Amino acid sequence: MINQASITNLFDREAIRDCLHRYCRGIDRADEAALRSCYWPDAHDNHGSYCGSAAGFIQLALSVFETQPRNIHQLGNIMIEFLGTTEAAVESYFTALQRAPDKTGAIKQVLLCGRYCDLFHKREGEWRIAERTVVYDWVEKQRPPKSSETERFGPRQPIGAPHPNDPVYELSKRRAAANNHPKDLIGSGEEEP
């Protein structure tokens, strides 16, 4: 039997998953608004090479994008354990391919596998990360391809790009435009006079 508590639990789980997926888009597309929407303003982030405020991590991540890197983050297993009605411990397995120039300008590529160990808080009906610790289970330095992306991808276009130039943002514009249209009332019994 489904009761209100079960329905709320399902909605809460989906809101947490949505936040995690939004983080992946935000980090891969250098989308500052998406990244900020994943963390509470007072959140803490321990990414191993960075440990401090989530706001500081976001600024660091965005500064890396000035070097035009290539990032791909994917999530696997997501385990959500509610610690109460407004707090959840969440473990999310991730795989990330990161490619960017180092301080000398040489392109470096690394495959990272691990887990985001997050404490989520629900405030005013919204779930966001309050604390994050990234646990690394696999790190593999790789030899990046010598050819350019244009050569390698050939006719496989468009190539992913940072915010706002990635094609996914065109879809978002369509959604926004659709939400601004007046409701179609024809045949609904609510026809305007």
C-alpha contacts under 8 A as a table, 3 or more apart, distances in Angstrom:
res1	aa1	res2	aa2	distance
2	I	6	S	5.99
2	I	7	I	7.03
3	N	6	S	5.38
3	N	7	I	6.44
4	Q	7	I	5.05
4	Q	8	T	6.09
5	A	8	T	5.10
5	A	9	N	6.09
6	S	9	N	5.01
6	S	10	L	6.30
7	I	10	L	5.17
7	I	11	F	6.28
8	T	11	F	5.09
8	T	12	D	6.03
9	N	12	D	5.10
9	N	13	R	6.16
10	L	13	R	5.15
10	L	14	E	6.25
11	F	14	E	5.16
11	F	15	A	6.15
12	D	15	A	5.07
12	D	16	I	6.28
12	D	127	W	7.53
13	R	16	I	5.21
13	R	17	R	6.28
13	R	80	I	7.12
14	E	17	R	5.05
14	E	18	D	6.02
15	A	18	D	5.04
15	A	19	C	6.26
15	A	126	E	7.73
15	A	127	W	6.42
16	I	19	C	5.12
16	I	20	L	6.39
16	I	120	F	7.82
16	I	127	W	6.02
16	I	128	R	7.21
17	R	20	L	5.08
17	R	21	H	6.22
17	R	78	I	7.79
18	D	21	H	5.14
18	D	22	R	6.03
19	C	22	R	5.02
19	C	23	Y	6.21
19	C	37	S	7.87
19	C	38	C	5.58
19	C	127	W	7.50
19	C	128	R	6.70
20	L	23	Y	5.08
20	L	24	C	6.60
20	L	38	C	7.36
21	H	24	C	5.13
21	H	25	R	6.47
21	H	75	L	7.69
22	R	25	R	5.12
22	R	26	G	5.98
22	R	34	A	6.16
22	R	35	L	7.28
22	R	38	C	7.07
23	Y	26	G	4.93
23	Y	27	I	6.06
23	Y	34	A	6.60
23	Y	35	L	5.53
23	Y	38	C	6.09
24	C	27	I	5.31
24	C	28	D	6.03
24	C	72	I	7.97
24	C	73	H	5.61
24	C	74	Q	6.99
25	R	28	D	5.21
25	R	29	R	5.77
25	R	30	A	7.98
25	R	31	D	7.36
25	R	34	A	7.40
25	R	73	H	7.94
26	G	29	R	5.37
26	G	30	A	5.52
26	G	31	D	4.48
26	G	32	E	6.53
26	G	33	A	7.61
26	G	34	A	4.93
26	G	35	L	4.92
27	I	30	A	5.28
27	I	31	D	6.68
27	I	35	L	6.72
27	I	61	A	7.36
27	I	71	N	7.62
27	I	73	H	7.90
28	D	31	D	7.79
28	D	70	R	7.48
28	D	71	N	5.05
28	D	72	I	5.82
28	D	73	H	6.72
28	D	162	P	7.37
29	R	71	N	7.98
29	R	161	A	6.44
29	R	162	P	4.21
29	R	163	H	5.23
29	R	166	D	7.40
30	A	61	A	7.75
30	A	62	L	5.96
30	A	65	F	6.47
30	A	162	P	5.44
30	A	163	H	5.78
31	D	34	A	5.41
31	D	35	L	6.32
31	D	162	P	7.20
31	D	163	H	5.29
31	D	164	P	7.61
32	E	35	L	5.13
32	E	36	R	6.10
32	E	58	I	7.38
32	E	62	L	7.33
33	A	36	R	5.20
33	A	37	S	6.13
34	A	37	S	5.16
34	A	38	C	6.74
35	L	38	C	5.44
35	L	39	Y	7.22
35	L	58	I	6.94
36	R	39	Y	5.67
36	R	40	W	7.75
36	R	41	P	7.96
36	R	55	A	7.55
36	R	58	I	7.44
37	S	40	W	7.58
37	S	128	R	7.50
38	C	128	R	5.25
38	C	129	I	6.08
39	Y	42	D	7.99
39	Y	43	A	5.98
39	Y	54	A	6.80
39	Y	128	R	5.18
39	Y	129	I	4.62
39	Y	130	A	6.26
40	W	43	A	5.11
40	W	128	R	5.91
40	W	129	I	6.08
40	W	130	A	5.73
41	P	54	A	7.48
41	P	55	A	7.12
42	D	53	S	7.13
42	D	54	A	7.47
42	D	130	A	7.13
43	A	53	S	6.03
43	A	54	A	5.34
43	A	55	A	7.79
43	A	129	I	6.70
43	A	130	A	4.42
43	A	131	E	5.55
44	H	51	C	7.67
44	H	52	G	5.67
44	H	53	S	4.49
44	H	54	A	5.02
44	H	130	A	6.42
44	H	131	E	4.87
44	H	132	R	6.35
45	D	50	Y	7.63
45	D	51	C	5.76
45	D	52	G	5.60
45	D	53	S	5.81
45	D	54	A	5.06
45	D	57	F	6.88
45	D	131	E	5.92
45	D	132	R	4.74
45	D	133	T	6.15
46	N	49	S	7.80
46	N	50	Y	5.88
46	N	51	C	4.17
46	N	52	G	6.42
46	N	132	R	5.96
46	N	133	T	4.70
46	N	134	V	6.22
47	H	50	Y	5.08
47	H	51	C	6.04
47	H	132	R	7.77
47	H	133	T	6.15
47	H	134	V	5.11
48	G	51	C	6.48
48	G	133	T	7.92
48	G	134	V	6.76
50	Y	57	F	6.88
51	C	57	F	7.79
52	G	56	G	6.63
52	G	57	F	7.09
53	S	56	G	5.15
53	S	57	F	6.45
54	A	57	F	4.95
54	A	58	I	6.16
55	A	58	I	5.14
55	A	59	Q	6.35
56	G	59	Q	5.17
56	G	60	L	6.21
57	F	60	L	5.02
57	F	61	A	6.06
58	I	61	A	5.06
58	I	62	L	6.10
59	Q	62	L	5.15
59	Q	63	S	6.16
60	L	63	S	5.16
60	L	64	V	6.51
61	A	64	V	5.26
61	A	65	F	6.80
62	L	65	F	5.17
62	L	66	E	7.09
63	S	66	E	5.44
63	S	67	T	7.81
64	V	67	T	5.77
64	V	68	Q	7.54
64	V	69	P	7.30
65	F	68	Q	5.05
65	F	69	P	5.85
66	E	69	P	7.90
67	T	100	A	6.76
67	T	101	P	6.73
68	Q	100	A	6.92
69	P	98	Q	7.28
69	P	99	R	5.44
69	P	100	A	4.29
69	P	101	P	7.26
70	R	97	L	7.79
70	R	98	Q	5.88
70	R	99	R	4.97
70	R	100	A	6.45
71	N	96	A	7.00
71	N	97	L	5.68
71	N	98	Q	4.64
71	N	99	R	6.36
72	I	96	A	5.42
72	I	97	L	5.22
72	I	98	Q	6.67
73	H	94	F	6.79
73	H	95	T	5.81
73	H	96	A	4.37
73	H	97	L	6.71
74	Q	94	F	5.55
74	Q	95	T	5.33
74	Q	96	A	6.39
75	L	78	I	7.65
75	L	92	S	6.64
75	L	93	Y	5.69
75	L	94	F	4.52
75	L	95	T	6.57
76	G	92	S	6.71
76	G	93	Y	5.08
76	G	94	F	5.95
76	G	95	T	7.92
77	N	91	E	7.86
77	N	92	S	5.69
77	N	93	Y	5.33
78	I	90	V	7.01
78	I	91	E	5.77
78	I	92	S	4.39
78	I	93	Y	6.57
79	M	90	V	5.61
79	M	91	E	5.20
79	M	92	S	6.41
80	I	88	A	6.59
80	I	89	A	6.04
80	I	90	V	4.60
80	I	91	E	6.72
81	E	88	A	5.51
81	E	89	A	5.20
81	E	90	V	6.27
82	F	85	T	7.00
82	F	86	T	8.00
82	F	87	E	6.08
82	F	88	A	4.21
82	F	89	A	6.32
83	L	86	T	7.67
83	L	87	E	5.31
83	L	88	A	5.12
83	L	89	A	6.82
84	G	87	E	5.37
84	G	88	A	7.01
85	T	122	K	7.87
86	T	121	H	5.53
86	T	122	K	4.55
86	T	123	R	7.10
87	E	119	L	7.08
87	E	120	F	5.62
87	E	121	H	4.65
87	E	122	K	6.21
88	A	119	L	5.82
88	A	120	F	5.10
88	A	121	H	6.62
89	A	117	C	7.40
89	A	118	D	5.91
89	A	119	L	4.84
89	A	120	F	6.39
90	V	116	Y	7.70
90	V	117	C	5.88
90	V	118	D	5.08
90	V	119	L	6.29
90	V	120	F	7.17
91	E	115	R	6.32
91	E	116	Y	5.66
91	E	117	C	4.70
91	E	118	D	6.36
92	S	115	R	5.23
92	S	116	Y	5.09
92	S	117	C	6.69
93	Y	113	C	7.53
93	Y	114	G	5.71
93	Y	115	R	4.29
93	Y	116	Y	6.47
94	F	113	C	5.67
94	F	114	G	5.43
94	F	115	R	5.64
94	F	116	Y	7.25
95	T	111	L	7.36
95	T	112	L	5.75
95	T	113	C	4.48
95	T	114	G	6.69
96	A	111	L	5.85
96	A	112	L	5.05
96	A	113	C	6.33
97	L	109	Q	7.27
97	L	110	V	5.90
97	L	111	L	4.61
97	L	112	L	6.29
98	Q	109	Q	5.64
98	Q	110	V	5.41
98	Q	111	L	6.49
98	Q	112	L	7.86
99	R	107	I	6.86
99	R	108	K	5.63
99	R	109	Q	4.26
99	R	110	V	6.54
99	R	144	P	7.76
100	A	107	I	5.40
100	A	108	K	5.57
100	A	109	Q	6.64
101	P	104	T	7.37
101	P	105	G	4.84
101	P	106	A	5.03
101	P	107	I	4.10
101	P	108	K	5.77
102	D	105	G	5.20
102	D	106	A	5.54
102	D	107	I	6.29
102	D	108	K	6.47
103	K	106	A	7.53
107	I	144	P	6.96
108	K	141	K	7.87
108	K	142	Q	7.54
108	K	143	R	7.33
108	K	144	P	6.49
109	Q	141	K	6.11
109	Q	142	Q	5.33
109	Q	143	R	6.47
109	Q	144	P	5.65
110	V	139	V	6.96
110	V	140	E	5.59
110	V	141	K	4.40
110	V	142	Q	5.46
111	L	138	W	7.80
111	L	139	V	5.81
111	L	140	E	5.09
111	L	141	K	6.38
111	L	142	Q	7.14
112	L	136	Y	7.24
112	L	137	D	7.83
112	L	138	W	5.70
112	L	139	V	4.73
112	L	140	E	6.56
113	C	136	Y	6.15
113	C	137	D	5.62
113	C	138	W	4.85
113	C	139	V	6.50
114	G	134	V	7.18
114	G	135	V	5.46
114	G	136	Y	4.31
114	G	137	D	4.62
114	G	138	W	6.42
115	R	134	V	5.89
115	R	135	V	5.13
115	R	136	Y	6.56
115	R	137	D	7.55
116	Y	132	R	6.63
116	Y	133	T	6.06
116	Y	134	V	4.74
116	Y	135	V	6.34
117	C	132	R	5.77
117	C	133	T	5.20
117	C	134	V	6.12
117	C	135	V	7.12
118	D	129	I	6.41
118	D	130	A	7.41
118	D	131	E	5.59
118	D	132	R	4.48
118	D	133	T	6.41
119	L	129	I	5.99
119	L	130	A	5.60
119	L	131	E	5.02
119	L	132	R	6.49
120	F	127	W	6.35
120	F	128	R	5.45
120	F	129	I	4.46
120	F	130	A	5.37
120	F	131	E	7.05
121	H	127	W	5.62
121	H	128	R	5.79
121	H	129	I	6.38
121	H	130	A	5.98
122	K	125	G	5.92
122	K	126	E	5.13
122	K	127	W	4.29
122	K	128	R	6.60
123	R	126	E	5.32
123	R	127	W	6.59
129	I	132	R	6.85
136	Y	139	V	7.25
145	P	148	S	7.74
147	S	151	E	6.22
147	S	152	R	6.47
148	S	151	E	5.25
148	S	152	R	6.25
149	E	152	R	5.00
149	E	153	F	5.72
150	T	153	F	5.39
150	T	154	G	5.79
151	E	154	G	5.34
153	F	156	R	5.20
153	F	157	Q	7.17
153	F	159	I	7.75
154	G	157	Q	7.38
156	R	159	I	7.36
158	P	167	P	7.73
160	G	166	D	5.65
160	G	167	P	7.49
161	A	164	P	7.93
161	A	165	N	5.72
161	A	166	D	4.52
161	A	167	P	7.89
162	P	165	N	5.83
162	P	166	D	5.83
163	H	166	D	5.90
163	H	169	Y	7.51
164	P	169	Y	6.21
165	N	169	Y	7.11
166	D	169	Y	5.98
166	D	170	E	7.75
167	P	170	E	5.39
167	P	171	L	7.08
168	V	171	L	5.26
168	V	172	S	6.63
169	Y	172	S	4.86
169	Y	173	K	6.33
170	E	173	K	5.08
170	E	174	R	6.48
171	L	174	R	5.09
171	L	175	R	6.37
172	S	175	R	5.05
172	S	176	A	6.23
173	K	176	A	5.06
173	K	177	A	6.13
174	R	177	A	5.02
174	R	178	A	6.08
175	R	178	A	5.06
175	R	179	N	6.23
176	A	179	N	5.15
176	A	180	N	6.46
177	A	180	N	5.17
177	A	181	H	6.74
178	A	181	H	5.45
185	L	188	S	5.34
185	L	189	G	7.34
185	L	190	E	5.68
185	L	191	E	5.25
185	L	192	E	7.36
186	I	189	G	7.40
186	I	190	E	7.39
186	I	191	E	5.79
187	G	190	E	7.52
187	G	191	E	7.16
188	S	191	E	6.80
